[in-house]
Amino acid sequence: MSTDDLTYEQIVEKLESVTAQLSAGDAGIEAATDLFEEAQRLHAAASARLDQVRQRLDALTPSGD
């Protein structure tokens, strides 16, 4: 699933859902591994999105402020 069309908030929601599924401990080892990989992908997407926002804010903020 691509995160390109999702907002930061939607990515975080999905990450929270995956984390809850992992925390429940109901998944088998293969499913848990898939969930863990999904969590890593979502975390990376959220982090990248935050970096983009920081860059935009830096560009809007005059130097020295």
C-alpha positions in Angstrom: 0.0 0.0 0.0 1.4 3.4 -1.0 1.4 6.3 1.5 1.8 8.9 -1.2 -1.9 9.9 -1.1 -2.2 9.8 2.7 -1.9 12.8 5.0 0.6 12.6 7.9 -2.3 12.1 10.2 -3.6 9.1 8.2 -0.1 7.6 8.2 0.1 7.9 12.0 -3.4 6.4 12.4 -2.3 3.4 10.3 0.9 3.1 12.3 -1.1 3.2 15.6 -3.4 0.4 14.2 -0.5 -1.8 13.2 1.2 -1.2 16.6 -2.0 -2.2 18.4 -2.2 -5.4 16.3 1.4 -6.2 17.2 0.9 -5.4 20.9 -2.2 -7.7 21.1 0.1 -10.7 20.4 -2.5 -12.6 18.5 -0.6 -12.7 15.2 1.5 -15.7 14.3 5.2 -15.3 13.6 4.8 -14.7 9.9 1.9 -12.2 10.3 3.8 -10.4 13.1 6.8 -10.1 10.8 4.6 -8.6 8.1 3.1 -6.2 10.6 6.5 -5.2 11.8 7.6 -4.5 8.2 4.5 -2.5 7.7 5.2 -0.5 10.8 8.7 0.2 9.7 7.5 1.4 6.3 4.8 3.6 7.9 7.3 5.1 10.4 9.7 5.9 7.5 6.9 7.5 5.6 5.8 9.6 8.6 9.4 10.7 9.2 9.9 11.6 5.6 6.7 13.6 5.6 7.8 15.5 8.7 11.2 16.3 7.1 9.4 17.7 4.1 7.3 19.9 6.4 10.4 21.1 8.3 12.1 22.0 5.0 9.0 24.0 3.9 8.9 25.8 7.2 12.6 26.6 7.1 12.1 28.1 3.6 9.3 30.3 4.9 11.2 31.4 8.0 13.7 34.2 7.5 17.3 33.4 8.7 18.1 34.6 12.1 14.6 34.3 13.5 
